[in-house]
Each structure stands twice: as structure tokens, then as C-alpha cells.
């Protein structure tokens, strides 16, 4: 993966993952804090669906 990232694109993608109504008023650091829990939730759901 390229070391440089388009920050506005990253923020937009993150907001799409987390849903806009919950993230519109958050700053960049708050978005980053929420992202790992969303990823873990998604992994848990996928693992549960496999069983």
C-alpha cells in the first residue's frame, strides 16, 4: 500500500462505513477511534454467519 493517502477520500470512506448520521459531527481523530470497533463488529458478524 502506498504510504501517502488522500485524507479527504479516507475520511469519506470511513464515514460511509460508520454511517453518516453518527459521524457528521465528529473530527478526524474521533473517526479513527470508531473505525476499529466497526471493523471488529463486521468481522464478528462474518464469523457468526460462517458457523
N, CA and C atoms as an extended XYZ file, in Angstrom:
153
Properties=species:S:1:pos:R:3:atomname:S:1:resname:S:1:resid:I:1 pbc="F F F"
N         0.844       -1.180        0.000 N   UNK     1
C         0.000        0.000        0.000 CA  UNK     1
C         0.888        1.242        0.000 C   UNK     1
N         0.472        2.231       -0.747 N   UNK     2
C         1.217        3.474       -0.837 CA  UNK     2
C         1.201        4.201        0.501 C   UNK     2
N         2.351        4.754        0.876 N   UNK     3
C         2.459        5.431        2.172 CA  UNK     3
C         1.622        6.698        2.228 C   UNK     3
N         1.461        7.364        1.096 N   UNK     4
C         0.639        8.571        1.078 CA  UNK     4
C        -0.814        8.183        0.866 C   UNK     4
N        -1.702        8.914        1.521 N   UNK     5
C        -3.126        8.634        1.393 CA  UNK     5
C        -3.868        9.942        1.197 C   UNK     5
N        -4.895        9.889        0.411 N   UNK     6
C        -5.738       11.049        0.193 CA  UNK     6
C        -6.669       11.165        1.402 C   UNK     6
N        -6.359       12.093        2.308 N   UNK     7
C        -7.078       12.207        3.582 CA  UNK     7
C        -8.577       12.442        3.387 C   UNK     7
N        -9.006       13.384        2.546 N   UNK     8
C       -10.458       13.556        2.365 CA  UNK     8
C       -11.145       12.287        1.855 C   UNK     8
N       -10.477       11.559        0.971 N   UNK     9
C       -11.049       10.303        0.474 CA  UNK     9
C       -11.159        9.279        1.602 C   UNK     9
N       -10.127        9.194        2.431 N   UNK    10
C       -10.144        8.274        3.560 CA  UNK    10
C       -11.279        8.607        4.529 C   UNK    10
N       -11.437        9.897        4.847 N   UNK    11
C       -12.499       10.324        5.760 CA  UNK    11
C       -13.862        9.995        5.167 C   UNK    11
N       -14.033       10.228        3.884 N   UNK    12
C       -15.303        9.923        3.238 CA  UNK    12
C       -15.612        8.428        3.306 C   UNK    12
N       -14.637        7.605        3.009 N   UNK    13
C       -14.833        6.152        3.082 CA  UNK    13
C       -15.141        5.700        4.508 C   UNK    13
N       -14.448        6.281        5.468 N   UNK    14
C       -14.681        5.943        6.871 CA  UNK    14
C       -16.099        6.308        7.280 C   UNK    14
N       -16.551        7.472        6.874 N   UNK    15
C       -17.920        7.895        7.196 CA  UNK    15
C       -18.944        6.962        6.570 C   UNK    15
N       -18.681        6.480        5.375 N   UNK    16
C       -19.601        5.544        4.735 CA  UNK    16
C       -19.674        4.237        5.516 C   UNK    16
N       -18.540        3.787        6.022 N   UNK    17
C       -18.523        2.563        6.824 CA  UNK    17
C       -19.282        2.718        8.135 C   UNK    17
N       -19.158        3.869        8.749 N   UNK    18
C       -19.712        4.077       10.087 CA  UNK    18
C       -21.127        4.638       10.087 C   UNK    18
N       -21.635        5.057        8.971 N   UNK    19
C       -22.944        5.683        8.766 CA  UNK    19
C       -22.916        7.166        9.120 C   UNK    19
N       -23.415        7.953        8.201 N   UNK    20
C       -23.299        9.411        8.278 CA  UNK    20
C       -23.950       10.028        9.509 C   UNK    20
N       -25.113        9.578        9.886 N   UNK    21
C       -25.809       10.241       10.997 CA  UNK    21
C       -25.027       10.173       12.304 C   UNK    21
N       -24.178        9.192       12.454 N   UNK    22
C       -23.383        9.065       13.677 CA  UNK    22
C       -22.045        9.787       13.591 C   UNK    22
N       -21.611       10.165       12.392 N   UNK    23
C       -20.251       10.675       12.226 CA  UNK    23
C       -20.153       12.091       11.693 C   UNK    23
N       -21.247       12.698       11.310 N   UNK    24
C       -21.190       14.027       10.692 CA  UNK    24
C       -20.530       15.073       11.580 C   UNK    24
N       -20.699       14.979       12.880 N   UNK    25
C       -20.170       15.995       13.789 CA  UNK    25
C       -18.851       15.603       14.449 C   UNK    25
N       -18.250       14.515       13.998 N   UNK    26
C       -17.004       14.050       14.602 CA  UNK    26
C       -15.794       14.609       13.868 C   UNK    26
N       -14.712       14.814       14.614 N   UNK    27
C       -13.473       15.230       13.962 CA  UNK    27
C       -12.701       13.990       13.493 C   UNK    27
N       -11.577       14.223       12.844 N   UNK    28
C       -10.806       13.136       12.250 CA  UNK    28
C       -10.347       12.118       13.293 C   UNK    28
N        -9.862       12.576       14.421 N   UNK    29
C        -9.389       11.674       15.475 CA  UNK    29
C       -10.525       10.813       16.015 C   UNK    29
N       -11.692       11.397       16.195 N   UNK    30
C       -12.843       10.634       16.676 CA  UNK    30
C       -13.261        9.572       15.661 C   UNK    30
N       -13.179        9.900       14.372 N   UNK    31
C       -13.478        8.908       13.338 CA  UNK    31
C       -12.512        7.731       13.421 C   UNK    31
N       -11.244        8.038       13.580 N   UNK    32
C       -10.243        6.972       13.682 CA  UNK    32
C       -10.474        6.097       14.905 C   UNK    32
N       -10.922        6.685       15.991 N   UNK    33
C       -11.205        5.920       17.207 CA  UNK    33
C       -12.365        4.949       17.001 C   UNK    33
N       -13.339        5.321       16.203 N   UNK    34
C       -14.510        4.472       15.977 CA  UNK    34
C       -14.257        3.358       14.969 C   UNK    34
N       -13.358        3.582       14.056 N   UNK    35
C       -13.155        2.636       12.968 CA  UNK    35
C       -12.778        1.224       13.420 C   UNK    35
N       -11.844        1.025       14.348 N   UNK    36
C       -11.509       -0.349       14.755 CA  UNK    36
C       -12.697       -1.125       15.323 C   UNK    36
N       -13.550       -0.473       16.081 N   UNK    37
C       -14.698       -1.192       16.638 CA  UNK    37
C       -15.671       -1.592       15.536 C   UNK    37
N       -15.821       -0.768       14.513 N   UNK    38
C       -16.685       -1.113       13.383 CA  UNK    38
C       -16.113       -2.303       12.626 C   UNK    38
N       -14.806       -2.299       12.424 N   UNK    39
C       -14.163       -3.418       11.730 CA  UNK    39
C       -14.331       -4.700       12.536 C   UNK    39
N       -14.140       -4.637       13.843 N   UNK    40
C       -14.322       -5.819       14.691 CA  UNK    40
C       -15.762       -6.310       14.667 C   UNK    40
N       -16.721       -5.396       14.669 N   UNK    41
C       -18.130       -5.779       14.568 CA  UNK    41
C       -18.389       -6.524       13.262 C   UNK    41
N       -17.851       -6.016       12.166 N   UNK    42
C       -18.027       -6.660       10.866 CA  UNK    42
C       -17.409       -8.049       10.846 C   UNK    42
N       -16.223       -8.187       11.425 N   UNK    43
C       -15.556       -9.490       11.477 CA  UNK    43
C       -16.378      -10.465       12.311 C   UNK    43
N       -16.903      -10.003       13.429 N   UNK    44
C       -17.717      -10.859       14.295 CA  UNK    44
C       -18.957      -11.348       13.564 C   UNK    44
N       -19.605      -10.458       12.832 N   UNK    45
C       -20.801      -10.844       12.082 CA  UNK    45
C       -20.469      -11.874       11.009 C   UNK    45
N       -19.369      -11.678       10.305 N   UNK    46
C       -18.982      -12.618        9.256 CA  UNK    46
C       -18.638      -13.974        9.845 C   UNK    46
N       -17.937      -13.992       10.965 N   UNK    47
C       -17.585      -15.256       11.617 CA  UNK    47
C       -18.831      -15.972       12.112 C   UNK    47
N       -19.764      -15.221       12.659 N   UNK    48
C       -21.004      -15.809       13.154 CA  UNK    48
C       -21.810      -16.403       12.000 C   UNK    48
N       -21.808      -15.720       10.853 N   UNK    49
C       -22.536      -16.211        9.688 CA  UNK    49
C       -21.936      -17.500        9.136 C   UNK    49
N       -20.648      -17.705        9.336 N   UNK    50
C       -19.989      -18.906        8.835 CA  UNK    50
C       -20.310      -20.137        9.671 C   UNK    50
N       -20.696      -19.935       10.911 N   UNK    51
C       -20.969      -21.074       11.805 CA  UNK    51
C       -22.361      -21.590       11.659 C   UNK    51
